[in-house]
Amino acid sequence: MFLEIEQLRKSYGTGENKVEVLKGIQLGVEKGKICVLLGPSGSGKSTLLNIVGGIDTADSGSVTVAGEVMQGMNDRQLTEYRRKHLGYVFQAYNLIGNLTVRENIEVGAYLSSQPLDIDELLDVLGLTEHQNKIPSQLSGGQQQRVAIARALASEAPIILADEPTGNLDSASSREILGILKQMHQSGKTVILITHDNGIADQARRVVRIMDGKIESDTINQDFGKGEEVL
């Protein structure tokens, strides 16, 4: 298994204020597959993604990517882990406001010793004519495309997408889902979290998370029959 999550637990607070957010999550994702994590706000899905992404730490359990166990890594090792394995797409885009589109994408490229060609990324994602603009001059869909380009630039094998369509209109959402589908088809492992059942209905594999536990892990048997299926 390319990504293995073993008995992951996470709590916040202490004493009477202690809240257990993850309650022994066990999950595996094969290389080159796409997995949708579905759940309402507060279910623990974002915490899970942040731990896999090395942004947060678990109280117990482990995350293993391509044989590398993340737990116990020091700051330098975690930085290298993120550089080697992960590209992150945030709901809020997290672009650097005073940098141009090209410069924001270059930030992702700097994280890799073998980055993708930025001109090619700009072209593929329809951003060439916008490359000298700053984020405030772009629409939400365009900003999310820049965020995806930044994640792709590092040539990371895993793309973590945290509610990537949450701030977008329906047309832009379909566009972004189409790009994520193309990323998956090109061999990327994609973990996408959402609270939108409509997105989950399009996915081949859906892991439903409720109250810090996996409620179900299902495969869509009609995968590939519909044009929009992830």
C-alpha positions in Angstrom: 0.0 0.0 0.0 1.4 3.4 -1.0 -0.2 5.4 1.8 -1.0 3.6 5.1 -2.7 5.2 8.0 -2.7 3.0 11.1 -4.8 3.6 14.2 -4.5 7.4 14.1 -5.8 9.2 17.1 -5.8 13.0 17.9 -7.3 15.0 20.7 -7.4 18.7 21.5 -7.6 20.3 25.0 -7.2 18.8 28.4 -9.4 17.5 31.2 -13.1 18.3 30.9 -12.3 20.3 27.7 -10.6 17.4 26.0 -12.1 16.6 22.6 -11.1 13.4 20.7 -11.1 14.4 17.0 -9.7 11.2 15.5 -10.6 7.8 17.1 -8.4 5.2 15.6 -8.5 5.9 11.9 -7.3 3.0 9.7 -7.0 3.6 6.0 -4.9 2.5 3.0 -4.7 4.1 -0.4 -2.9 2.5 -3.4 -0.5 4.5 -5.6 -2.2 6.3 -8.4 -5.7 6.1 -6.9 -8.1 8.8 -5.9 -9.9 8.7 -2.6 -12.7 11.1 -1.4 -13.0 11.6 2.3 -16.6 12.7 3.0 -18.0 14.1 6.2 -19.6 17.1 7.8 -17.8 20.0 9.4 -16.2 18.7 12.6 -16.0 15.1 11.6 -12.2 15.0 11.7 -11.5 14.9 7.9 -9.4 18.1 7.8 -7.4 17.0 10.9 -6.7 13.7 9.2 -5.5 15.4 6.0 -3.3 17.8 8.0 -1.6 14.9 9.8 -1.0 13.1 6.6 0.4 16.4 5.2 2.8 16.9 8.1 1.0 20.1 9.2 -0.4 18.6 12.4 0.8 15.7 14.6 -1.1 12.7 15.9 -1.3 11.6 19.5 -0.8 8.0 18.5 -0.8 5.8 15.4 1.3 6.2 12.3 1.3 7.5 8.7 3.5 5.7 6.2 4.1 6.9 2.6 6.2 4.7 0.2 7.6 2.9 3.2 8.6 6.0 5.1 7.0 6.3 8.6 6.3 9.9 9.4 5.8 9.6 13.1 9.0 10.5 15.0 10.5 12.7 12.3 12.2 15.9 13.3 11.5 19.2 11.7 14.2 18.7 9.0 12.9 15.3 8.2 9.3 16.5 8.0 10.3 19.2 5.6 12.0 16.7 3.4 8.9 14.4 3.7 6.6 17.1 2.5 9.0 18.2 -0.3 9.4 14.6 -1.5 5.8 13.3 -1.3 3.1 16.1 -1.1 1.4 18.8 -3.0 -1.4 20.6 -1.1 -4.4 22.4 -2.5 -6.4 24.5 0.0 -10.0 25.7 0.0 -8.8 29.2 0.7 -6.1 29.0 -2.1 -3.3 30.2 0.3 -1.6 32.1 -2.5 1.0 34.8 -1.7 -0.8 38.1 -2.4 2.1 40.2 -3.5 3.5 37.6 -5.9 2.4 37.1 -9.5 0.7 33.9 -10.8 4.0 32.7 -12.2 5.9 33.5 -9.0 3.3 31.7 -6.8 3.8 28.6 -9.0 7.5 28.9 -8.8 7.2 28.6 -5.0 6.0 25.0 -5.6 8.8 24.4 -8.1 11.4 25.5 -5.6 10.4 22.5 -3.4 11.6 20.0 -5.9 14.9 19.0 -7.5 13.1 18.1 -10.6 10.1 20.5 -11.0 7.7 20.5 -13.9 8.1 23.1 -16.6 6.2 26.2 -15.4 5.4 27.4 -18.9 3.8 24.1 -19.6 1.8 24.2 -16.4 0.6 27.7 -17.2 -0.5 26.6 -20.7 -2.2 23.4 -19.6 -4.2 25.2 -16.8 -5.1 28.2 -19.0 -3.1 30.6 -17.0 -0.5 31.9 -19.5 -2.4 35.2 -20.2 -2.7 35.7 -16.4 0.8 34.9 -15.4 1.8 38.4 -14.5 -1.3 39.2 -12.5 -1.5 39.0 -8.7 -4.1 36.8 -6.9 -6.5 39.7 -6.2 -6.9 40.3 -10.0 -8.1 36.7 -10.5 -11.5 35.0 -10.1 -11.9 32.2 -7.5 -11.6 29.5 -10.1 -8.5 31.1 -11.6 -6.9 31.3 -8.1 -7.7 27.7 -7.5 -6.0 26.7 -10.8 -2.9 28.6 -9.6 -3.0 26.7 -6.4 -3.2 23.4 -8.3 -0.4 24.4 -10.6 1.7 25.2 -7.5 1.0 21.8 -6.1 1.8 20.1 -9.4 5.0 22.1 -10.0 6.9 20.1 -7.3 6.0 16.8 -9.1 4.9 15.4 -5.8 3.3 11.9 -6.1 0.4 12.7 -3.6 -2.0 15.6 -4.0 -4.0 16.5 -0.8 -7.0 18.6 -1.7 -8.8 20.2 1.2 -12.4 21.3 0.0 -10.9 22.5 -3.3 -14.3 23.6 -4.6 -15.7 25.0 -1.4 -15.4 28.6 -2.4 -16.3 28.2 -6.1 -19.5 28.4 -8.2 -20.8 25.3 -9.9 -19.1 26.0 -13.2 -15.7 26.6 -11.6 -16.2 23.5 -9.3 -16.7 21.3 -12.4 -13.6 22.7 -13.9 -11.5 22.1 -10.8 -12.8 18.5 -10.4 -12.0 17.9 -14.1 -8.4 19.0 -13.4 -8.1 16.8 -10.4 -9.4 13.9 -12.4 -6.7 14.5 -15.0 -4.1 14.6 -12.3 -5.3 11.2 -11.1 -5.3 9.8 -14.6 -1.7 11.0 -15.0 -0.6 8.8 -12.1 -1.0 11.1 -9.1 -2.5 9.7 -5.8 -5.2 12.2 -4.9 -6.9 12.5 -1.5 -9.8 14.9 -1.7 -11.9 15.9 1.3 -15.4 17.3 0.9 -18.7 17.7 2.7 -20.5 17.7 -0.7 -22.4 14.5 -1.4 -22.6 15.6 -5.1 -18.9 15.3 -5.4 -18.8 12.0 -3.5 -21.4 10.6 -6.0 -18.9 11.1 -8.8 -16.0 9.3 -7.0 -14.8 5.8 -7.4 -13.9 5.4 -3.7 -15.6 7.2 -0.9 -14.6 7.0 2.7 -17.2 8.5 5.0 -16.0 9.9 8.3 -18.3 10.7 11.2 -17.3 11.8 14.7 -13.6 10.9 14.2 -14.3 7.4 12.9 -14.6 5.8 9.5 -18.3 5.1 9.0 -18.0 3.4 5.6 -15.5 2.7 2.8 -17.2 2.1 -0.5 -16.3 1.5 -4.1 -18.6 2.8 -6.9 -19.1 -0.2 -9.1 -20.1 2.1 -12.0 -16.7 3.8 -12.0 -15.7 4.8 -15.5 -19.2 4.6 -17.0 -19.9 8.3 -16.4 -17.8 11.0 -17.9 -17.6 13.0 -14.6 -16.7 10.1 -12.3 -13.5 10.8 -10.3 
